[in-house]
């Protein structure tokens, strides 16, 4: 065994051991749909400067969402109830009282000049008198700037200066000038004079009143980026203060009027059905890849199992909240993680068949080397999208970015380290190398054999395929215009009704009863001491009576205890942030692909992505399916899959074109498409097995999610070949960029390694 193989094997064993320990010793954080959580009802109140109406309550809701995100609570649900109430649902909160204290604070932060000790403040009575940190009265001038001017706040431990925990502040441009002027005026007073101090006030309490450093000259002041709040903070106090400041001040004060626990939105039966579907789908994927690639396929299935353990351990270790769509996406990623292995094995098959006499081990090494650029580029583009969704998005979009990034990194490790170590060890066996029917690499595969025999020419008429794509887009747009998009309650708001029943009714029974009465799309949870909470979209009084009657059939006498109109949980700001994050992610991917490939390939890839998104939304419009938060997760997954697929095809086009620069690009593209079709078919089949199992066996809770992904993957597979490549061919007719340069072949003596005892003398 070579040194490189030994290193990979040891690294894989170490990572797997740590992952298993994390899996066995740490419990996952589950979302509202799987475990339930804490529900708080906040009442917005009028302040001196703002009235608690619908507009100010919506602004308060978005500030609370940012604050909850800073708390580390992922996948929360926030909705406006009526005109001036906010319902906050937090999954898996360990200390609800502390969370309530933090999110409920008004956090009105202001900065004041100190006018002197005690007594009435100067400035015509516009100031105030407050005790400082030591309890001594200070006369403060009017507020010079507010917390709204703070751009960022972070807690850190200052060991060098001995200041302990501090909070560093950065200001927006205009507020930074106000801060410089405030500290510059204070610096005009002598050292130790009270007037050289600046008071930082949070909710009418002086949290810090530092003196401006003697090194600061009069009227010069401190720049906005070098401000620290000190005040003998503990670590928790400093972090909480930074959280409150950066989260922003609430437009209006809020008071917690109700707090109680709520049960999961999905019953145990739905969760069990989804788990069974996931296991069956994963087993079918493993069986499929084993049948196609024999022993090496079985080893890849083992690596996929390792991927599952590693990515799950990473999610648990990082404290990511797991929801049912997230878990379904995680299981789907197992099916998609097979992509890297399929790329390697198909390249190894080409090497083995294209160079008679080449050893199995050399073919496998060449397969890993040849597939590396496609694997790297496709995963880098996905990581770019994941990072931007995390940093620019909020709520479920941010959570999806974390899950996606972990899945990508874990799949690369499983394919390039775990699978490679296992297959290289197996390739050293004479039995595996000599028997073609065992290793799976020495046999060409049925799809490749059929394509070689028929030799189709799909790229001979690229305009024909673009016409088909244009027709599909037109049909999809017609569905959006004619039928309209059926947005779910997360986007539109609706009605929240709670009932008390004389007999206990579990969530699964209540959901089945309501589905039988025609309310299949409602969200059902338990609330408090056995009450049933129903959240739905448009619901008139007749429908409400029918809904109550359906519950009464199971729970006996049913009394309505709450009936409120609610706003969307995916509010305007969250949707706007999601669209901005997605747009920037697409633009950055466009730039990356233009640098790594060609601008024509980049534009064609993004065009195929837009094509897939429009068709998926249009199909759901024609079918009348609900577009909700679960659909949003599926849509983001489809976008990643679409770019990944296009990158693989264009990577092969670039490689073949560099070797045959004088050949027509259409001929090169046709050959590239035929060579990547086996990979596309096998990868798509792996994902389809899991999605079919989720759609058929996962129950109503995952039906729309699986359907969206099934449509997205089928359309994405088509567009990566029949939309992206023809579009690139037409764009290349207007491009003056020369063909890609041919990669230099290694000089004699380079790349030669130790002799393989099973090699027949051929060299790469």
C-alpha positions, -999 to 999 in steps of 0.1 A, spaced: 0 0 0 14 34 -10 21 62 15 -7 83 0 -32 55 4 -21 49 39 -26 86 48 -61 86 33 -70 55 52 -58 68 85 -74 102 79 -107 85 70 -106 63 101 -99 92 124 -127 114 110 -151 85 111 -142 77 147 -147 113 158 -180 114 139 -193 82 156 -183 96 190 -202 128 184 -232 109 170 -233 86 201 -227 113 228 -246 144 215 -283 148 208 -295 167 177 -315 200 180 -349 193 164 -371 219 149 -407 228 156 -420 202 132 -401 173 149 -400 183 185 -421 214 192 -408 242 213 -418 274 230 -445 298 218 -446 334 230 -472 360 222 -458 396 223 -480 426 226 -467 457 209 -473 490 228 -473 526 219 -442 546 227 -435 584 228 -423 583 192 -443 556 175 -478 540 175 -482 503 177 -499 498 143 -496 471 116 -465 488 100 -445 493 132 -454 458 144 -441 443 111 -408 463 116 -406 451 152 -411 415 139 -381 417 116 -359 432 143 -369 403 166 -360 378 138 -325 392 135 -322 391 173 -333 355 175 -309 346 147 -281 362 168 -292 341 197 -283 310 177 -319 298 174 -324 286 138 -356 279 120 -378 300 143 -414 310 133 -425 346 137 -459 358 126 -479 390 132 -513 383 149 -539 409 143 -526 445 142 -503 446 171 -493 412 183 -464 389 174 -464 351 178 -428 338 183 -422 300 182 -387 288 191 -377 252 185 -356 234 211 -350 264 234 -331 252 265 -340 283 287 -372 299 275 -371 325 302 -337 338 292 -347 338 256 -378 358 265 -357 383 285 -334 389 256 -358 391 227 -383 412 247 -359 440 256 -364 473 239 -327 479 237 -329 517 233 -292 526 230 -281 563 231 -248 581 234 -246 613 255 -221 640 264 -215 643 301 -222 678 313 -209 674 348 -216 657 381 -252 655 395 -278 682 393 -301 691 365 -286 686 330 -275 715 309 -291 723 276 -324 738 285 -338 707 303 -333 685 273 -308 662 291 -313 638 320 -295 627 352 -286 591 357 -262 572 380 -230 559 364 -215 524 369 -204 533 405 -238 549 414 -226 586 411 -251 609 395 -241 623 361 -257 652 343 -261 642 306 -268 662 276 -293 653 249 -286 621 229 -260 628 203 -267 595 184 -287 563 188 -281 526 185 -296 528 150 -262 542 139 -243 512 151 -232 490 121 -217 461 141 -210 450 176 -189 421 188 -177 408 222 -140 400 228 -117 393 257 -89 419 260 -61 401 278 -33 425 267 -48 457 282 -63 439 311 -98 453 303 -115 419 305 -145 414 283 -153 444 260 -178 452 233 -163 467 201 -185 490 180 -185 501 144 -207 529 131 -225 537 99 -210 565 79 -232 594 92 -233 581 128 -195 577 127 -191 614 120 -215 621 150 -194 598 172 -161 616 161 -177 650 169 -190 638 203 -156 624 214 -138 654 199 -158 678 220 -153 657 252 -115 657 245 -114 695 248 -118 692 286 -90 684 310 -81 648 320 -101 635 350 -128 662 343 -162 646 343 -170 664 310 -142 644 293 -165 613 296 -191 600 272 -221 581 286 -234 551 268 -270 545 279 -291 513 273 -328 515 283 -321 546 305 -293 529 324 -256 540 320 -238 508 310 -205 525 304 -191 561 308 -155 559 296 -132 589 296 -118 598 262 -81 588 261 -56 616 268 -40 609 234 -70 622 216 -67 659 207 -94 685 211 -119 685 182 -102 655 167 -122 627 182 -122 589 178 -127 573 144 -158 551 141 -139 518 139 -119 520 171 -146 522 199 -148 497 227 -174 496 256 -158 485 289 -176 480 321 -164 449 340 -186 427 319 -187 389 323 -185 369 291 -223 363 289 -230 400 296 -207 412 269 -221 388 243 -257 397 253 -250 434 250 -234 430 216 -264 409 205 -288 436 216 -269 464 201 -263 447 167 -299 433 166 -312 469 166 -337 488 187 -373 477 186 -394 503 169 -420 499 196 -418 483 231 -432 448 234 -446 429 264 -449 391 267 -485 384 273 -484 346 269 -457 318 270 -463 281 267 -450 250 250 -463 237 217 -460 202 203 -445 192 169 -464 200 137 -457 165 125 -470 134 144 -449 104 152 -464 84 124 -454 110 98 -419 111 111 -416 73 112 -430 71 76 -404 96 64 -376 77 82 -387 44 65 -388 61 32 -353 75 37 -339 42 46 -355 24 17 -344 51 -7 -308 51 5 -307 12 4 -321 13 -32 -294 39 -42 -267 17 -26 -280 -14 -44 -282 5 -77 -246 17 -76 -234 -18 -65 -252 -34 -95 -237 -8 -119 -201 -7 -106 -199 -41 -89 -173 -43 -61 -162 -7 -66 -199 4 -64 -202 -15 -31 -172 3 -17 -187 36 -29 -219 27 -10 -198 21 21 -183 56 15 -218 70 12 -226 55 46 -195 72 59 -207 105 43 -240 101 62 -223 96 95 -198 125 90 -224 151 78 -249 141 105 -221 145 132 -212 179 118 -248 190 119 -252 178 155 -218 191 166 -224 226 152 -259 227 168 -278 231 135 -315 227 141 -329 198 121 -363 200 105 -381 174 84 -373 192 50 -337 196 63 -335 159 71 -350 151 37 -325 173 20 -298 156 40 -310 122 28 -313 135 -8 -277 147 -5 -267 110 2 -281 102 -32 -264 132 -49 -231 125 -31 -228 95 -53 -221 119 -82 -183 123 -74 -179 85 -73 -198 80 -105 -176 107 -122 -145 89 -111 -157 54 -121 -168 65 -155 -135 82 -162 -117 51 -151 -139 30 -175 -128 54 -203 -92 50 -194 -94 12 -192 -113 8 -224 -94 35 -244 -59 23 -236 -56 -15 -240 -31 -31 -216 -35 -4 -189 -38 -18 -154 -69 -14 -132 -50 5 -106 -36 30 -132 -70 34 -147 -85 42 -113 -57 67 -105 -63 84 -139 -101 84 -132 -96 103 -99 -72 127 -116 -95 133 -146 -126 138 -125 -109 162 -101 -116 194 -120 -153 187 -125 -157 177 -88 -138 207 -76 -156 233 -98 -191 219 -92 -186 219 -55 -169 253 -53 -199 269 -71 -223 252 -46 -202 264 -17 -202 299 -30 -240 298 -31 -242 282 4 -219 309 19 -238 338 4 -271 323 15 -258 320 50 -242 355 53 -269 374 34 -300 354 41 -320 350 73 -342 324 90 -347 292 70 -325 305 41 -296 309 65 -302 274 79 -303 259 44 -269 275 36 -253 258 66 -268 224 58 -258 227 21 -222 237 30 -218 208 54 -232 183 28 -209 195 1 -177 193 23 -187 159 37 -195 145 2 -161 156 -11 -143 140 18 -162 107 14 -155 105 -23 -119 118 -25 -106 103 8 -128 74 20 -139 60 -13 -105 65 -28 -87 47 0 -111 17 -2 -109 14 -40 -71 18 -41 -67 -10 -15 -91 -32 -35 -74 -25 -68 -41 -39 -54 -57 -74 -52 -49 -97 -81 -83 -113 -79 -101 -79 -83 -77 -68 -111 -80 -100 -131 -117 -107 -130 -135 -81 -152 -170 -89 -138 -159 -82 -102 -143 -48 -102 -169 -29 -123 -143 -8 -141 -132 -32 -167 -168 -35 -181 -180 -6 -202 -216 -3 -190 -249 -6 -209 -255 31 -215 -220 37 -228 -222 6 -250 -255 17 -265 -243 52 -272 -211 39 -288 -231 16 -311 -258 42 -321 -235 73 -321 -263 99 -320 -256 136 -329 -278 156 -306 -258 189 -310 -261 189 -348 -291 213 -345 -287 233 -313 -315 257 -322 -340 228 -321 -333 221 -284 -334 258 -275 -368 260 -292 -381 231 -271 -367 249 -239 -384 281 -250 -417 263 -254 -414 247 -220 -407 281 -204 -437 296 -222 -460 269 -209 -446 274 -174 -451 312 -176 -486 307 -189 -494 286 -158 -480 313 -135 -501 339 -153 -533 319 -158 -535 298 -127 -514 319 -104 -490 308 -78 -507 292 -47 -486 307 -20 -488 290 14 -496 306 47 -459 314 53 -461 339 24 -496 352 27 -507 349 63 -540 334 72 -559 324 104 -548 307 136 -576 289 155 -572 270 188 -597 245 201 -602 227 234 -616 192 232 -633 171 259 -613 140 249 -576 141 242 -567 141 205 -532 136 192 -517 155 163 -519 126 138 -555 118 145 -565 155 143 -546 159 110 -562 128 95 -597 140 106 -591 174 90 -577 159 58 -608 138 55 -629 169 58 -610 186 30 -584 205 50 -554 186 39 -530 216 38 -535 229 74 -508 229 100 -518 212 132 -500 213 166 -508 207 202 -507 239 224 -505 241 261 -525 215 281 -538 194 252 -554 222 231 -553 217 193 -539 247 173 -547 249 136 -529 273 112 -543 277 77 -547 302 49 -581 316 38 -608 303 61 -643 317 61 -668 311 89 -685 282 72 -651 265 67 -643 271 104 -675 254 114 -667 224 92 -632 223 106 -646 224 142 -671 196 134 -643 174 120 -623 178 153 -655 172 174 -660 138 157 -627 127 173 -625 148 204 -661 152 216 -672 186 227 -650 211 210 -647 247 221 -629 275 203 -605 293 226 -586 315 201 -593 328 166 -569 353 152 -558 366 118 -520 362 114 -495 376 90 -469 357 69 -440 340 88 -418 346 57 -422 383 58 -413 409 32 -378 415 46 -370 378 48 -381 373 12 -363 403 1 -331 391 18 -335 357 3 -339 371 -32 -309 394 -27 -288 365 -14 -298 343 -43 -292 370 -69 -257 378 -56 -250 340 -54 -259 336 -90 -238 366 -101 -208 353 -81 -212 319 -96 -214 335 -131 -181 353 -124 -164 322 -111 -175 301 -141 -164 328 -165 -130 328 -149 -127 290 -147 -143 283 -181 -155 309 -206 -181 336 -204 -202 318 -229 -202 287 -207 -210 307 -176 -240 325 -192 -253 293 -206 -251 276 -172 -269 304 -155 -295 305 -183 -302 268 -177 -306 275 -140 -332 302 -147 -349 278 -171 -352 252 -143 -365 276 -117 -392 290 -141 -404 255 -151 -405 242 -116 -426 272 -104 -448 270 -135 -454 233 -130 -465 238 -94 -488 266 -106 -505 243 -132 -509 215 -106 -523 240 -80 -497 229 -55 -488 250 -25 -456 271 -27 -444 274 9 -413 272 30 -408 235 21 -410 244 -16 -384 271 -10 -360 245 4 -366 223 -26 -361 252 -50 -327 261 -35 -317 224 -38 -327 223 -75 -306 254 -81 -275 238 -67 -282 206 -86 -286 225 -119 -253 243 -117 -235 212 -106 -248 193 -136 -239 220 -161 -204 223 -147 -197 186 -152 -207 188 -189 -188 220 -196 -157 206 -179 -156 177 -204 -163 202 -233 -133 223 -222 -110 192 -219 -119 178 -253 -118 211 -270 -83 218 -257 -71 185 -272 -88 192 -306 -87 229 -311 -92 227 -349 -123 207 -347 -157 224 -349 -171 231 -314 -204 214 -322 -185 181 -329 -165 185 -297 -196 193 -276 -215 163 -291 -187 140 -280 -186 156 -246 -223 151 -241 -222 115 -251 -193 108 -227 -211 125 -197 -245 109 -203 -236 77 -184 -226 98 -154 -258 119 -157 -280 89 -159 -264 70 -130 -263 101 -108 -299 110 -116 -311 74 -109 -294 75 -74 -313 107 -65 -346 95 -81 -346 63 -60 -346 83 -28 -371 109 -40 -396 83 -52 -394 66 -19 -400 99 -1 -429 108 -24 -446 74 -21 -439 64 15 -431 97 32 -467 107 36 -485 141 29 -458 160 49 -431 153 23 -452 148 -9 -448 183 -22 -411 185 -13 -403 152 -31 -425 162 -61 -406 195 -64 -373 178 -63 -383 151 -88 -395 177 -113 -364 198 -106 -339 170 -111 -355 157 -143 -357 192 -157 -321 200 -145 -307 169 -161 -324 179 -194 -313 215 -193 -277 208 -184 -274 190 -218 -302 203 -240 -303 239 -229 -269 249 -216 -248 233 -243 -268 245 -273 -269 280 -257 -231 279 -254 -227 268 -290 -248 298 -302 -230 322 -279 -196 310 -291 -204 321 -327 -203 357 -314 -172 352 -292 -137 360 -303 -120 342 -274 -96 315 -287 -102 279 -278 -87 268 -244 -50 260 -244 -40 224 -243 -27 211 -210 10 202 -212 18 165 -210 43 156 -183 79 153 -195 97 120 -195 103 109 -160 76 130 -145 47 114 -128 65 80 -126 59 63 -93 68 31 -77 63 0 -97 29 -17 -92 35 -55 -88 3 -61 -107 10 -36 -134 18 -49 -169 43 -22 -178 20 5 -192 25 40 -178 3 70 -175 
